[in-house]
């Protein structure tokens, strides 16, 4: 069993309109845009990152906004929902705030003893806020939400699978442990993680496969401290029989990717070097940052990429 993985690093999804996506996360959710860059493989498409003040691993939601993308179709072999931690007693604040911002799909429930508020993102994503005491992560509080209510980071993602067996075994190999089962939901957790410690597996044997589109999660990334520990994880996965990519430099972290038995794409990302490698922390996410291989396209991209107005 591996011990290098420390919880979630980031979650990356598809979006439609970049301006609407930016407004939802910065104005409605109160998160900080910590990086405005482009998709390494399709530089005419943004890659937008939202999180806490520094973009701490375990807090970062990222998006590829394709202007003409169709809506995703929910199903199996994908992430069902992404869940953020908020302080205990703050769900009433969020319910009122989301109602004022006309957020869709508001629904309250309780899961594994904690109160949750479900909602649908502007791109059709499934999200929830969960109340949790004692989360020591420092929230971003300059986005219009106070410290008593602000998002602390991720709590969990849920995986919708036709069968949980092989993926659960993979997660155990990665260092996750079974915590509890509630109905058809199996909760697994990393001990001593970064706060974004849980994976919920929902087994749906009779549901068709998902179709990717706006609101669909592209991949879930798990955090390791550095490149040395990442190489240890890569070797262990290869030795176990997984097809793992070479290490890829993503400017703000190094990444490896592999497909899980249930169909979800996993990434293992380093905590280093971080989002302040090319911008001062006080100005994260302000300028368009380009990977060096795309820098020669700057004038073209600055003309063609959809303008993002932060005051909107």
N, C-alpha and C positions, 0 to 999 in steps of 0.2 A: 504493500500500500504506500502511495506517495504521501509525503508530508510537506511538500513545497508550496502547494496551492493554498491561498489565503482568502478565498471568497471570490465574489464577482469583481471584475475590473470595469467593464463597460458592457452596454447592450446597444447594438446597432440595428436600425430599422430603415425601411423605405418610407419616403414622404412624397407629397405632391408639390404644393406651393411652398417655396422656401420662406417667403415673408410670413405666411400664416403659421408655419412651423416655428419660426423664430419667436413670433409674438406669443404663441401659446406657452412655450417653455419659459420665456423671460418675463412675460407680463402676467400670465395666468398662474403658472406654477412657481414663479419667483426664483427660478434658477438663473445661474450666470452662463452666458455663452462664453466658453473658455477657449474656443478655437473656431476660426472661419477659414477653412482650407478646401481642398477639392479631393474627389475620389481619385486614388492613385491610378486606377485602371480606366477611368472615364473622366478626364480632367475638366470636361465641360459641365460636370455635375458637382455641386457643393458637397463637402463633408462638414457638417455642423456638429459641434460638441457642446453639451450643456451639463453643468454640474454645480459643485460648491465653488468657493472662491478660487481655489487652486486647481480644480479638476482632479480631486483626490480619487485614486482608484477605489471603486465601490460606490461612486456617486454619479458617474458620467453616462448620460444617454446621448447617443449620436445618431445622425440621420444622413441619408443620401436622398435629397429631394430631386426627383425626376418630374419635370413639369407636366408631362402628359401621361404619367403612369396610371393604370387602372387600379381599382380597388382590389385588395387582397380578398381571398375567400378563406374564411377560417376552416380549420380541420386538424387532422393529426399530422405529426411530424414537424411541429413548429412550437414556438413559444406562445402560450396562451395569454398570459398577462405578466406585466412587470410591476412590482410592488415597491413603494417607497415608504420609509419610516418617518413618522411624525410623532411629536410628543403626546403623551397620554392626555386626554381631555381636549384635544384640538380639532377633532373631526367636525364638530359643530361649526367652527370657524371655516373650515374648508368646504363644507356643504353649502354654506351661505355664499362664500366667495365663488365657488363654481356655478352656483345658480345665477349670480350676478353676471358672470362671464358667459352664461348660456352653454355651459359644458353639458354634453349629452351623457346619458346612461347612468345617472346617479342612482346608486343602490347601496344601502347599508346592510352589513351582515356581521357575523362573528365566525372566526375560524381559528382553531387551535387556541381558543381562549382569548383571542385578541379582537377588538373591534376594527372593522375595515369599512372603507368607503370606495366603491368601485366607480369608475368613470371611463369615458371613451375620449381618447385624444382627438385632436383636430384632423388627424390623418386616418382615423378609424382604429387606432391601437387600443388594446385592452390594458387598463391600468387600475391600480388600487393604492390607497394610502392605508397603512396599518399603524395603530397606536402602539407605542412601545416605551416603557420607562427605562431610564438609565442609559440611553444611547449617548456616548461621550463625544461623538463626532460633531465638529463645529459647523453650524449651518451658514449658508450665505444669506445675509440679512439686508442687502441693498437692492433687492428686487421687489420691494413692496410688501414683504411678509416679515413679521417680527420674529424674534428669537423663540418666543413661546409657542409658535406654530410652525416655523419653517422646516422644510424637508431636511433630514439628516443624511440621506443617501439611500441606496437600495436596501431593501429587506430581502427580496427574493425574486426569482422568476419561476413561472410554472411552465412545465413541458407537457404538451398534449400528445400522447402516444397511443398507438393501438395496443402495445404490449410494453410493460414497464421493465421486464426482467433483465434484458441485456444492457439497457441504458443504466438501470440501477446498479448493476455490477460494475459498469464503467465508472460511475460516480464513486462507488466504494473504493475502487482502485485509485481514484484521484484524491481520496482522503475524506470523502463524505461518509456520514453514518446515518442509519435510520433513526429518526426521532419519534415519529408518531404517525398513525394512519387515521384519517377521518373520512368515512365514506369511501369514495374512489380516489381520494387524494393521499399520496404517500409523501411525507415530508422527510427530507434529508438535510444534514447540516455539516458544516465544517466547524470543528472545535478550535477556538482561539484564532478566529479569522479577523477580517477587517471591519466587521459589522454587517457586510452584505453576505450573510452566511448561509442562506437557505435556498434549496431547490425543491419545489413541489412537483411531483409527477402525477398527472391526471390520466388515468387509463380509460380510453374510449375505443373499445374493440370494434365497434360497428360504424365508426365515423370515417368518412373518406379523407384522403390526403388533402392538406391545405394547398392553396394556390397563391404564390407570392404576388404581392402588389402593395399599394399604399397601405400603411399600417401594419405590414408584416415585419416581423423581426428577421433580419438577415443572419445575424449570429449573436451568440452569447460568449463573452470573453471572461476568462478567469485570471486572477492576479497571481503573479510570482514576483519575488523581490527584485531579481536581477537576471542578467543573461546566463550566468553560470547555473542557476537553479532551473531556468527555462530549458537549458540543454539537457539537464538531468531528466526533466519531465519528458522531453522529446524522445530521448533514448528509451526510456521506460515504455512509452506508448508504442514506439516502433518495435521494441522487443516483444510486446504483447500482441502485435499483429495489426496495429492501426496504420493506415496510410496518412502520414503527417507531412505537411509541407516543410521545405527548408525555412530557416529563420528569415523573416522579412522585416526590413527597417521601415517602420511607419512614422518616422521622424520623432514622435512623442513617446513611443514605446516600440519594442521589438515583438513580433507576433509569429505564432505558428498556428496552423489550422488543421482540423480533421473532422470528418463526418461521423456522427454517432450512429449506433445501430438503429435508433428510432428515427433517424433522418435529420436531426437538428445539427447545424454547423456550430462546432465549438472552436474557440480561439483560446490560446494561453498567451497572455501579454505581460510584459515586464512593467514594474512600477517606475523604472527609470527610462529615459531621462526626465520626463514630465513636460507639461505644457508651457513652462516658462523657459524652455531652452532657446526660443527665438523671440520671445516677448517678455517684457517686464510683467510681473504678477499684477501690477496695478492696471495694466492695459491689455490683459488677456482677451482674445477674441475680437479685437477692434479692427485690425488690419487683415487683408486677405493674404494668407500665407500659402506659398506654393512649394510642393516638393521640388528639389533641385532639378529633377529631370523634366519638370514642366515650367520652370522659371522663364524659359524662352517664349512661352505662350502668354505671358502676363498681359500684354496690351490687348491681345485678342480676347482673353478670358474676362478681363475687366469690362470689356464692351458687351460680351455675350451673356455673362452670368446675371441672373435676376438681381436687381438691387434689393438690399435688405435695409429697411428704415427702422432703426431701433426705437424711434420715438412713437411709432405707430401702435 
